[in-house]
Amino acid sequence: MSTTVPTTAAAAPATAPARRARPPRAAEQSRAESRTKVVLYVVGGTLAALVFLVPLLWSVLRSFQPNDVIVSPQQTWASLTDLGWGNFRSLFTGDADILRAVGNSLLVSVATALLTALLATLAGYGFGRFAFRGRGVLFGLVVVTMMVPFQAIITPLYLQMNALGLTDSRLGLVLFYSTVNLPFGVFVMRNAFQSIPAEIEDSAHVDGAGTLRTLASVLRPMLVPGIATSALYAFLASWTEFLGALTFLTDDRKYTLPLSLVNLQSGAYGAIDFGYLVAGAVVAMIPCVVLYVALQRFYVAGLASGAVKG
């Protein structure tokens, strides 16, 4: 009896590590799968990046070439080195008045983004926090309006804005863009409010904070992704929009950048100078790229919140 007990006690520690050890073949398979996943991720990400980056880089390259090189049917490697600043120099010093158009687009787009974000936040707070009769039906109507393109109702919109004296006005254009982009902003902000626990707001009310104080001080940091998503979407939509600006603006001094780019025509029979046009497109691209890169993490978080909650 005295000899068997120590033997069992001594054998237990020796066999325990052997049971916990992973077989060498399984460890090698796990490392091989990890390497395969990394390779597939890198290859897929590189191909996806090239799909988006190659057209942008090609546009930037073309913007430094003169028009005769761009429209030439015979493209050689020597033509790719024929670069210069002539397009941009003529664009900003010629008769196109691109600087004024860029200022008009920035004014309209920034005002649209701010107004849309403000109204969407207030409407999202009402839909996400207050229980009232017909809330689901009303929110459903807001979502349904996202499926109706504004081109289908642009005639009654023009008549209404003309009756209000808002045609040929940058303010009218801001109200028009805000109205078009507001349903998406309300959808995002309603989901953003529903993703925040109600106990946080209740605690703020217990501490004596009112509704506006709670919204501005307590909930605002958690609503930044939704607000950034609404503002960025409204900015990009209004920055690149053409038909609405063409319909509601008649004074060339109030033209936005898309309208001014269309007017970049010279020569007989309205021949287009593609050098100026590509250079103007690159100028229009810069604010979109900078703003998207700056707000990318908020934009992705806001869209993810809208995809999960609904």
KAURCOR-V965344 format. One record per residue. N is the residue number from 1. RES is the residue in one small letter. SS is DSSP state (@ for helix, = for strand, . for the rest). PHI is phi in whole degrees, 0 to 359 (none if undefined). D_LAST is the distance of its C-alpha to the last C-alpha in whole Angstrom. Layout:
# KAURCOR-V965344
[[N,RES,SS,PHI,D_LAST] [N,RES,SS,PHI,D_LAST]]
This chain:
# KAURCOR-V965344
[[1,m,.,none,70] [2,s,@,288,71] [3,t,@,270,70] [4,t,@,279,67] [5,v,@,294,65] [6,p,@,298,65] [7,t,@,294,64] [8,t,@,294,61] [9,a,@,294,60] [10,a,@,282,61] [11,a,@,282,59] [12,a,@,298,56] [13,p,@,297,55] [14,a,@,286,56] [15,t,@,271,54] [16,a,@,297,51] [17,p,@,298,50] [18,a,@,294,51] [19,r,@,288,48] [20,r,@,280,45] [21,a,.,290,46] [22,r,.,280,44] [23,p,.,300,46] [24,p,@,301,47] [25,r,@,293,46] [26,a,@,294,42] [27,a,@,295,42] [28,e,@,294,43] [29,q,@,296,41] [30,s,@,296,38] [31,r,@,294,39] [32,a,@,294,39] [33,e,@,294,36] [34,s,@,297,35] [35,r,@,295,37] [36,t,@,296,36] [37,k,@,296,32] [38,v,@,295,33] [39,v,@,296,35] [40,l,@,297,32] [41,y,@,295,30] [42,v,@,294,33] [43,v,@,295,34] [44,g,@,297,30] [45,g,@,295,29] [46,t,@,294,33] [47,l,@,295,32] [48,a,@,295,29] [49,a,@,294,30] [50,l,@,294,33] [51,v,@,301,31] [52,f,@,269,30] [53,l,@,277,33] [54,v,@,299,36] [55,p,@,297,35] [56,l,@,294,35] [57,l,@,295,38] [58,w,@,294,40] [59,s,@,295,39] [60,v,@,297,40] [61,l,@,297,43] [62,r,@,294,44] [63,s,@,294,43] [64,f,.,265,47] [65,q,.,256,49] [66,p,.,290,51] [67,n,@,297,50] [68,d,@,295,53] [69,v,@,286,52] [70,i,@,294,48] [71,v,.,271,49] [72,s,.,293,52] [73,p,.,289,52] [74,q,.,254,54] [75,q,.,259,52] [76,t,.,238,53] [77,w,@,294,53] [78,a,@,293,55] [79,s,@,291,53] [80,l,@,289,50] [81,t,.,266,52] [82,d,.,276,53] [83,l,.,245,51] [84,g,.,185,51] [85,w,.,262,50] [86,g,@,298,51] [87,n,@,297,48] [88,f,@,291,46] [89,r,@,296,50] [90,s,@,290,50] [91,l,@,293,46] [92,f,@,264,47] [93,t,@,246,50] [94,g,.,272,51] [95,d,.,272,50] [96,a,.,289,46] [97,d,.,56,45] [98,i,@,291,42] [99,l,@,298,42] [100,r,@,295,42] [101,a,@,295,39] [102,v,@,296,37] [103,g,@,297,38] [104,n,@,297,36] [105,s,@,295,33] [106,l,@,296,33] [107,l,@,298,33] [108,v,@,293,31] [109,s,@,290,28] [110,v,@,294,28] [111,a,@,297,28] [112,t,@,296,25] [113,a,@,297,23] [114,l,@,293,24] [115,l,@,293,24] [116,t,@,295,20] [117,a,@,296,19] [118,l,@,294,21] [119,l,@,294,20] [120,a,@,294,16] [121,t,@,295,16] [122,l,@,294,18] [123,a,@,292,16] [124,g,@,296,12] [125,y,@,295,15] [126,g,@,293,15] [127,f,@,288,12] [128,g,@,271,11] [129,r,@,241,14] [130,f,.,259,16] [131,a,.,259,16] [132,f,.,219,18] [133,r,.,293,19] [134,g,.,83,17] [135,r,@,296,14] [136,g,@,295,11] [137,v,@,293,14] [138,l,@,295,15] [139,f,@,293,11] [140,g,@,298,11] [141,l,@,295,14] [142,v,@,297,13] [143,v,@,293,11] [144,v,@,297,14] [145,t,@,297,16] [146,m,.,293,15] [147,m,.,273,16] [148,v,.,262,20] [149,p,.,292,22] [150,f,@,294,24] [151,q,@,298,27] [152,a,@,285,27] [153,i,@,238,27] [154,i,@,289,29] [155,t,@,293,33] [156,p,@,296,31] [157,l,@,296,30] [158,y,@,296,33] [159,l,@,298,35] [160,q,@,293,33] [161,m,@,292,33] [162,n,@,294,37] [163,a,@,294,38] [164,l,.,272,36] [165,g,.,73,38] [166,l,.,251,36] [167,t,.,281,37] [168,d,.,54,38] [169,s,.,219,37] [170,r,@,293,35] [171,l,@,296,33] [172,g,@,298,32] [173,l,@,293,31] [174,v,@,296,28] [175,l,@,296,27] [176,f,@,296,27] [177,y,@,296,25] [178,s,@,296,23] [179,t,@,296,22] [180,v,@,291,21] [181,n,@,270,19] [182,l,@,293,17] [183,p,@,303,14] [184,f,@,295,13] [185,g,@,296,14] [186,v,@,296,12] [187,f,@,299,9] [188,v,@,293,9] [189,m,@,288,11] [190,r,@,298,9] [191,n,@,293,6] [192,a,@,295,10] [193,f,@,292,11] [194,q,@,290,9] [195,s,.,280,10] [196,i,.,265,14] [197,p,.,299,15] [198,a,@,292,17] [199,e,@,296,20] [200,i,@,295,21] [201,e,@,292,21] [202,d,@,296,23] [203,s,@,296,25] [204,a,@,295,26] [205,h,@,294,26] [206,v,@,296,29] [207,d,.,283,31] [208,g,.,101,31] [209,a,.,280,29] [210,g,.,280,27] [211,t,@,294,24] [212,l,@,293,25] [213,r,@,294,27] [214,t,@,296,24] [215,l,@,293,21] [216,a,@,278,24] [217,s,@,254,25] [218,v,@,265,23] [219,l,@,274,20] [220,r,@,303,20] [221,p,@,300,21] [222,m,@,278,18] [223,l,@,262,16] [224,v,@,302,19] [225,p,@,300,16] [226,g,@,293,14] [227,i,@,295,17] [228,a,@,296,19] [229,t,@,295,16] [230,s,@,297,16] [231,a,@,293,20] [232,l,@,293,21] [233,y,@,298,19] [234,a,@,294,21] [235,f,@,297,24] [236,l,@,295,24] [237,a,@,293,23] [238,s,@,281,26] [239,w,@,292,28] [240,t,.,258,29] [241,e,.,284,28] [242,f,.,241,32] [243,l,@,295,32] [244,g,@,296,30] [245,a,@,295,33] [246,l,@,293,36] [247,t,@,282,35] [248,f,@,262,35] [249,l,.,246,38] [250,t,.,236,41] [251,d,.,276,43] [252,d,@,295,43] [253,r,@,287,43] [254,k,@,253,40] [255,y,.,297,39] [256,t,.,275,36] [257,l,@,297,36] [258,p,@,302,35] [259,l,@,293,37] [260,s,@,293,40] [261,l,@,293,40] [262,v,@,294,40] [263,n,.,279,43] [264,l,.,282,45] [265,q,=,233,47] [266,s,.,211,51] [267,g,.,89,54] [268,a,@,287,55] [269,y,@,58,53] [270,g,@,68,50] [271,a,.,297,50] [272,i,=,270,47] [273,d,.,272,48] [274,f,@,291,45] [275,g,@,296,46] [276,y,@,297,45] [277,l,@,294,42] [278,v,@,292,41] [279,a,@,297,42] [280,g,@,295,40] [281,a,@,296,37] [282,v,@,294,37] [283,v,@,298,37] [284,a,@,291,34] [285,m,@,284,33] [286,i,@,299,34] [287,p,@,299,31] [288,c,@,295,28] [289,v,@,293,29] [290,v,@,297,30] [291,l,@,293,27] [292,y,@,293,25] [293,v,@,296,27] [294,a,@,291,27] [295,l,.,250,23] [296,q,@,297,22] [297,r,@,294,21] [298,f,@,289,19] [299,y,@,296,17] [300,v,@,294,16] [301,a,@,295,15] [302,g,@,293,13] [303,l,@,292,11] [304,a,@,295,11] [305,s,@,295,9] [306,g,@,290,7] [307,a,@,280,7] [308,v,@,275,6] [309,k,.,266,4] [310,g,.,188,0]]
